Amino acid sequence: MGIDSVNSRIADIQSRIISLQTAQATAATTQATRATSATGGAAFANYLADAVSAQSSTTGPAKSYSLNAKGIPTDLAAYGNGKIPASALGQVGDTRHRLWAPAAESLTKMIADAKKDGVKIGITDSYRSYDEQVDLVRRKGLYSQGGLAAKPGTSEHGWGMAADLDLNAKALAWMRTHAAKYGFDENVPRETWHWAYKPNGV
């Protein structure tokens, strides 16, 4: 066997060794990746959820809605105040309360984020049908006459766009700092518990 044949054989053997080492390294990397995925998948999912949560909590209402001159979404205005069908309402968290679906979703998110900050936000009232508005006027009087109820057919509750919240001093301070990020506004004098949802930040 000549020197050229020997050198060729050595080169072939070295090439095979490199190929085997590369294959082993690739297999080890794949195994490590799979192990990391199995143990770290949940951690990554949590990280991703937190990142999405942080983004959505700082950008306010994500979708833009068509509003009428009074700032009411046109799809709700078509139904009439206090006549919103159940299909257009959403449940707030695990409570019995309902609001216009986008408002319910935003309030649910806000309550959850407040809880992460050690703040408890409760709900005492939400969507009110027209008949419930009439009953409230009978019991609490019209706001324009010193009472606590809006004229039936004009209440923000009748659009499913307002909630009365149970807030202690800490929760009220938290709301005044953060609520706008979720589309909510404290807009009724004398009623620190009344918070209205403002689509498009209007």
N, C-alpha and C positions, 0 to 999 in steps of 0.2 A: 504494500500500500504506500503510495507516494505521499510526500508532504502536503500536496494540495488536497488529496483525499482526506488526510487526517484533519487538516484545518477545516475542511467542509463539514466533516463529521462533528468536530467540536462546536462549530457554529450552529449546527442543527440541534445538538444537545442543549446548548445554551438557550436557543430559541424556545425549545420545548419547556425548559425549566422556567423561563420568564412567563410563558403562557400559563403554566400550572400555578405559579405564584399569583398571577393576575386573577385567575379564576378563583383561587382560594380567598384572595382579598375581597373580591366582589361578593362571594358567598357570605363572608363574615360581615361585610357592610350591610347586606340584605337582612341577615339575621338580626343584627343590632338595630336596624331600622324597624323591623317588625316588633322586636321586643320593646323598643321605645314607644312605638305606636300603641302597643297593647297596654303599657303602663301609663303612658303620657297622653293618650288620646282624650281621656276625660279632662285632664288639666288643660289641654289645648282648647277643647270645646268650651270650657269655663272661661278661659282667657278671651276667646273669640266672642262669647256672649257678653262678657263685661265690656269689651271694646265697642261692640254694637250698641250696648246699653248706654255707655258714656256718650257715644256720638248722638244717639237719638234724644238723650236727655238735655243736650245743649243746643239742639237745632230747632226745638219747638215743633209745631205741627208740620209734618213732612209733606202732606198733600195740599194742593191749592184747590179751593172750592169756589164755585160760582155763587156769589152773594147778591141779595137784593139790596135796595137802598137802605134798609134798616140793619144790614149786616147779617141777615138770616140766610142760610144756605137755600138756594132755590128749590132743591128737592124737598126740604122740610116745609118751606112756605107753601108748596103745592098741597100739602095735607091740611094745614091749618093748625093754629096754636091749640094745644091740648087734644089734638086728634092724630097724633103721630102713631102709626101702626107698630106693632111689636117687631115686625121685620126690620124696621129702621132703628130700633133701639138695641143697645148692648148692655150686658150686665157689668157692673163695676166689681172687679175682683170676684171674691166669693160671697159678696153681700147680696141682699135682695133688691138693691137699688139699680135703676136703669137710667141711662142717658142716651142721647143720639150716639150711635155706635162709635164715631171717631172721638167724641168727648169721653165716652166710657173707657175706651182704650187708653187715652192719655191720662185720665184720672187714676186708672189702675196702675199705670207706670209710675205716676207721681207718688202715690201712696207707698208703693214698693221701694222707691228710691229714698223716700223720707224714712222709712223703717230702717234702711241700711245706715242712715245717719242717726239712728236712735230716737227718731221722732214718730209719734203715733198720730195718724190722722183718721178720724172716724167720720161717718156720714150719717146725717139725721134725715135728709130729704133729697129727692132727686127729681125725676120726671113727674109732672102733675098733669093729669087729664083735665079737661075743661070742667067737669063736674067737681073734681077735687079742688080746683081753684075757686069755684063758687062756694064750696063748703068752707074753705080757708077764710074767705072774706067774711062769711057769716060768723066764724069763730074769733077772728083776730082783727077784723076791720081793714079798711082800705089804707094803704100806705099814704095816699094823698090826704087822708083825714087823721093821720097820726097812728094808724094801725100798722100791721106788718105784711099785708097782702097786696099784691098788684091787682089791678082791674082784670077780671077774668078775660082771657083771650089775649092778654098782653105780656104775661109772665114769661121770663126766660126759662123758668121750670117747664112751662107749657111747650117749649121747643125742645126740651130735653138737653138744654145747653147750660144748665146751672145746677149746682149742688149746694146744699147747706151742710157745712162740715162741723164736726165736733173737734174744736181746737183749744188746747191749753195755751198758755203764754208762749211756751217754747215752740209749739207747732205753728202758732200764728206768725211768729217771727220767721220761722223757716219758710212758710208760705209766702210771706212778703218779699223774701229774698229769692226764692226759686220758682214760684208758681208761673211766672210769665214764660219761662222756658218750656212749660208744658201747655201753654195756650190759655192759662186761667188768669182771671183778673178780679180783684176785689173792687166791685163797682157800685155798691149800694151803701150810701151813708147810713150810719147807725147799725149796720149789719155786718160785723166782722166775720160772720160765719158763711155769708153768701158769696160764692165764687162762680163766676160765669166763664164759660169756654168761648174763646174768640177765634173762630177759624181764620186762617191766614194771618193771625196776629192782629186782626182788626179790632 
